[in-house]
């Protein structure tokens, strides 16, 4: 399974959890969450990202025309919240 970096790239209007642009975390290997020391991750945002992150880790197993491979920007569930960039780490 692929390693992923998830990074805050934009705050649309607000973030109740206090995230800042540049905050990030990693999804490693078989479903390990790695959060840099002293940082945090909003449980609500993480919960909304999980289905995509699981598919993104396995994008090589998906059909060639699947939208997962070409998608990298996601939003948190608050429509005035954050945008995250999901990057596959090689």
Secondary structure as GFF3:
##gff-version 3
##sequence-region A 1 90
A	DSSP	beta_strand	3	11	.	.	.	ID=ss1
A	DSSP	beta_strand	24	28	.	.	.	ID=ss2
A	DSSP	beta_strand	32	35	.	.	.	ID=ss3
A	DSSP	alpha_helix	43	57	.	.	.	ID=ss4
A	DSSP	three_ten_helix	59	61	.	.	.	ID=ss5
A	DSSP	beta_strand	73	75	.	.	.	ID=ss6
A	DSSP	beta_strand	82	89	.	.	.	ID=ss7
###
